[in-house]
Amino acid sequence: MNQKKQLSILEFSKLTGINRDNLRFYDRIGLLKPEIRGENGYRYYTRRQLGSAYLIGGLRLLGVGIEDIRRYSAGRTPEEMLSLFAEQEGHIQAEIARLRETSEIMRQYADMAREALRHGENEFTVAERKRERIFLCPPFPAARDEDEAEIGAYEYAGSHGINLGYPMGVMVTREALLSSNAPPVYQYYFKTGRRGNAWKPAGTYAVIYGRSESRDTLDIYRLLELIRAQGFEVNGNAYGEYLLDDLAVQYPAQYYGRVEILVKYG
């Protein structure tokens, strides 16, 4: 089969997927020099150099730096290859885990937005919820500044290796809901799935939707009144979450939330 022995930089670029600027850069640093330089200064590559080009492209795809590739290319051995690949496999698995976590966070926000669009302002409903894993932060006194408390929750979760992109919520215990002697104590949580340290239990929840610029002022007390009026009893904690926040809307006044309380029939 008659094959062309020389490849222009344009042809070599098309075959390897390495753009011409990068090929010129690889030439300057001695990583991949064209085998032939024409009298007119044009670069020409040979078929023998395709393997080296694909090697460089593959290593760059793995995230290997230029200097590391240059050292490896200058003295490659099976042992060096195995060592390099083992190191890069660890990086690849970590990146896969990061991408999966990012995908999970995006799915959560999308599900929450769809829920917000299905329910109107001040809508009351009763819903069955599955058990949900959450990362629960320590409680903070109601008298503490809300901004300070929320920042503290982010700091606490971050110090425990939690991805702070997960949606956040606020929990009020059943005991606090039923007590009239003191303002409730709040606990922030993150919807972390498998990485949680606590459970939001499965069961029947009374739910109310509405706008609020503050997670902990979502209408818990109005919901308690509706629960009693519907013949339910409080059977667990209250959970408040933004379904739409600054990721989805332009202004805080447009924030849209949900508060729900585990209940049972009286």
NUKOLDO-905790 format. One record per residue (C-alpha): residue number from 1; x, y, z. Coordinates in Angstrom, 2 decimals. Layout:
BEGIN
  seq     east    north       up
  NUM        X        Y        Z
...
# end
This chain:
BEGIN
  seq     east    north       up
    1     0.00     0.00     0.00
    2     1.45     3.32    -1.08
    3     1.48     5.70     1.88
    4     2.73     9.25     2.04
    5     6.01     9.45     3.96
    6     5.85    13.11     4.95
    7     2.99    14.89     6.69
    8     2.59    18.64     6.82
    9     1.84    20.20    10.19
   10    -1.81    20.60     9.09
   11    -2.09    16.92     8.10
   12    -0.31    15.79    11.26
   13    -2.60    17.96    13.37
   14    -5.73    16.47    11.78
   15    -4.46    12.91    12.30
   16    -3.40    13.36    15.92
   17    -5.92    15.90    17.20
   18    -3.08    18.10    18.47
   19    -3.60    21.66    17.28
   20    -0.86    23.37    15.33
   21     0.00    25.87    18.08
   22     0.68    22.99    20.47
   23     2.75    21.17    17.85
   24     4.87    24.30    17.40
   25     5.23    24.55    21.19
   26     6.25    20.87    21.46
   27     8.83    21.55    18.76
   28    10.29    24.54    20.63
   29    10.69    22.63    23.90
   30    12.06    19.54    22.17
   31     9.18    17.25    23.13
   32     8.04    16.42    19.60
   33    10.25    17.88    16.91
   34     9.31    17.43    13.24
   35    11.60    14.87    11.66
   36    12.02    16.96     8.54
   37    12.37    20.71     8.15
   38    11.93    21.94     4.59
   39    14.13    24.55     2.96
   40    11.21    26.92     3.30
   41    11.12    26.30     7.07
   42     7.94    24.23     6.93
   43     7.62    21.41     9.41
   44     7.11    17.86     8.14
   45     6.38    14.83    10.29
   46     6.65    11.16     9.46
   47     4.38     8.23    10.13
   48     6.88     7.00    12.72
   49     6.07    10.05    14.87
   50     2.35     9.32    15.09
   51     2.90     6.92    17.99
   52     4.77     9.57    19.98
   53     2.06    12.12    19.24
   54    -0.70     9.78    20.40
   55     1.32     8.98    23.52
   56     1.65    12.69    24.34
   57    -2.05    13.28    23.68
   58    -3.01    10.33    25.88
   59    -0.80    11.46    28.75
   60    -2.09    15.03    28.51
   61    -5.62    13.64    28.66
   62    -4.62    11.93    31.90
   63    -3.50    15.29    33.26
   64     0.24    14.62    33.09
   65     2.32    17.80    32.94
   66     4.55    18.69    29.98
   67     7.80    18.31    31.95
   68     6.73    14.89    33.22
   69     5.86    13.82    29.67
   70     9.22    15.06    28.41
   71    11.10    13.09    31.07
   72     8.99    10.00    30.46
   73     9.31    10.23    26.66
   74    13.10    10.51    26.89
   75    13.52     7.27    28.82
   76    10.39     5.16    28.69
   77    10.49     1.60    29.93
   78     7.74    -0.87    30.85
   79     8.48    -0.21    34.53
   80     8.19     3.57    34.04
   81     4.94     3.09    32.16
   82     3.43     0.95    34.93
   83     4.49     3.44    37.59
   84     3.08     6.38    35.63
   85    -0.22     4.64    34.90
   86    -0.66     3.58    38.54
   87    -0.17     7.17    39.68
   88    -2.58     8.53    37.08
   89    -5.22     5.91    37.88
   90    -5.52     7.40    41.36
   91    -6.05    10.85    39.86
   92    -8.62     9.51    37.41
   93   -10.66     7.77    40.10
   94   -10.65    10.92    42.24
   95   -11.87    12.96    39.26
   96   -14.59    10.41    38.51
   97   -15.78    10.66    42.12
   98   -15.77    14.48    41.90
   99   -17.79    14.45    38.68
  100   -20.31    11.99    40.10
  101   -20.75    14.21    43.17
  102   -21.23    17.28    40.97
  103   -23.79    15.39    38.90
  104   -25.65    14.39    42.08
  105   -25.73    18.00    43.29
  106   -27.06    19.22    39.94
  107   -29.77    16.55    40.02
  108   -30.81    17.61    43.50
  109   -31.15    21.26    42.53
  110   -33.08    20.31    39.39
  111   -35.48    18.10    41.39
  112   -36.04    20.90    43.91
  113   -36.74    23.45    41.17
  114   -39.26    21.12    39.52
  115   -40.99    20.66    42.86
  116   -41.18    24.43    43.35
  117   -42.77    24.86    39.93
  118   -45.42    22.24    40.75
  119   -46.65    23.93    43.95
  120   -48.23    27.34    44.44
  121   -47.69    30.04    47.04
  122   -49.00    29.04    50.50
  123   -50.04    25.63    49.21
  124   -50.57    23.03    51.95
  125   -50.28    19.33    51.24
  126   -49.50    16.00    52.86
  127   -46.78    13.85    51.30
  128   -45.07    10.54    51.93
  129   -41.28    10.87    52.10
  130   -38.58     8.26    51.86
  131   -35.77     8.18    54.39
  132   -33.03    10.64    53.41
  133   -29.42    10.78    54.50
  134   -28.23    14.26    55.61
  135   -25.15    15.82    57.18
  136   -26.40    17.51    60.34
  137   -24.43    20.40    61.87
  138   -24.44    21.21    65.61
  139   -27.34    23.34    66.92
  140   -27.02    27.06    67.44
  141   -29.00    29.27    69.84
  142   -31.92    31.13    68.30
  143   -30.50    34.41    69.63
  144   -27.34    33.99    67.55
  145   -27.00    36.00    64.36
  146   -28.40    33.99    61.44
  147   -25.61    34.90    59.01
  148   -22.97    33.97    61.58
  149   -24.74    30.68    62.29
  150   -25.00    29.75    58.61
  151   -21.33    30.56    58.00
  152   -20.49    28.44    61.05
  153   -22.44    25.53    59.55
  154   -20.48    25.83    56.30
  155   -17.21    25.91    58.23
  156   -18.21    22.85    60.28
  157   -19.29    20.84    57.24
  158   -16.21    21.88    55.26
  159   -13.94    20.79    58.11
  160   -15.55    17.34    57.84
  161   -14.85    17.03    54.12
  162   -18.38    17.80    52.93
  163   -18.82    19.28    49.46
  164   -20.38    22.66    50.28
  165   -22.22    22.75    46.96
  166   -24.88    20.39    48.33
  167   -28.26    22.03    49.06
  168   -28.66    23.23    52.64
  169   -31.66    23.04    54.95
  170   -32.54    23.87    58.55
  171   -34.06    21.50    61.13
  172   -36.11    22.22    64.26
  173   -36.62    19.35    66.70
  174   -40.05    18.08    67.70
  175   -39.37    19.09    71.29
  176   -38.68    22.66    70.24
  177   -41.80    22.75    68.05
  178   -44.01    21.72    70.98
  179   -42.36    23.98    73.53
  180   -43.78    27.45    74.12
  181   -41.23    28.44    76.76
  182   -38.32    29.37    74.53
  183   -37.56    30.19    70.88
  184   -36.63    27.14    68.80
  185   -33.06    25.98    68.35
  186   -32.07    25.44    64.73
  187   -29.66    22.97    63.15
  188   -28.41    23.40    59.61
  189   -27.94    20.33    57.43
  190   -26.66    19.46    53.97
  191   -28.42    17.02    51.62
  192   -25.31    14.90    51.14
  193   -26.74    11.47    50.48
  194   -24.29     8.67    51.30
  195   -21.86    10.97    53.13
  196   -24.36    12.05    55.79
  197   -24.16    11.56    59.55
  198   -27.91    11.54    60.29
  199   -31.26    10.58    58.78
  200   -34.33    12.55    57.88
  201   -36.85     9.79    58.63
  202   -39.38     8.32    56.23
  203   -43.03     8.95    56.93
  204   -45.99    11.26    56.44
  205   -45.12    14.95    56.27
  206   -47.34    18.00    56.36
  207   -45.89    20.46    53.87
  208   -46.34    24.15    53.11
  209   -44.73    26.15    50.29
  210   -44.01    29.85    50.12
  211   -41.58    32.71    49.58
  212   -39.06    33.68    52.21
  213   -35.69    35.42    52.28
  214   -34.64    33.35    55.31
  215   -34.57    29.59    55.69
  216   -35.42    29.70    59.38
  217   -38.41    32.03    58.96
  218   -40.27    29.75    56.57
  219   -43.78    29.55    57.99
  220   -43.38    26.84    60.63
  221   -46.04    28.29    62.93
  222   -48.63    28.61    60.19
  223   -47.92    24.99    59.30
  224   -48.42    23.95    62.93
  225   -51.85    25.60    62.88
  226   -52.80    23.75    59.68
  227   -51.59    20.46    61.15
  228   -53.91    20.83    64.13
  229   -56.80    21.96    61.94
  230   -56.39    18.87    59.73
  231   -56.47    16.51    62.71
  232   -52.77    15.60    62.66
  233   -50.24    15.50    65.49
  234   -46.60    16.48    65.31
  235   -44.62    13.23    65.21
  236   -41.12    14.44    64.46
  237   -38.88    17.30    63.42
  238   -39.49    20.20    61.03
  239   -37.29    20.66    57.96
  240   -37.04    23.88    55.96
  241   -35.34    24.13    52.56
  242   -35.07    26.59    49.73
  243   -36.28    25.00    46.53
  244   -35.31    28.12    44.57
  245   -32.45    30.32    45.74
  246   -29.86    32.52    44.06
  247   -28.83    29.64    41.83
  248   -32.27    29.78    40.17
  249   -33.69    33.28    40.74
  250   -32.42    36.82    40.46
  251   -33.38    38.39    43.79
  252   -33.75    37.19    47.42
  253   -37.39    38.26    47.42
  254   -37.97    35.53    44.83
  255   -36.55    32.76    47.01
  256   -39.09    29.97    47.28
  257   -39.07    27.42    50.06
  258   -40.75    24.49    51.66
  259   -41.18    23.58    55.29
  260   -42.40    20.14    56.31
  261   -43.10    18.41    59.61
  262   -43.35    14.70    60.29
  263   -46.91    14.01    61.45
  264   -49.34    11.26    62.37
  265   -53.11    11.15    62.59
  266   -54.40    12.28    65.97
# end
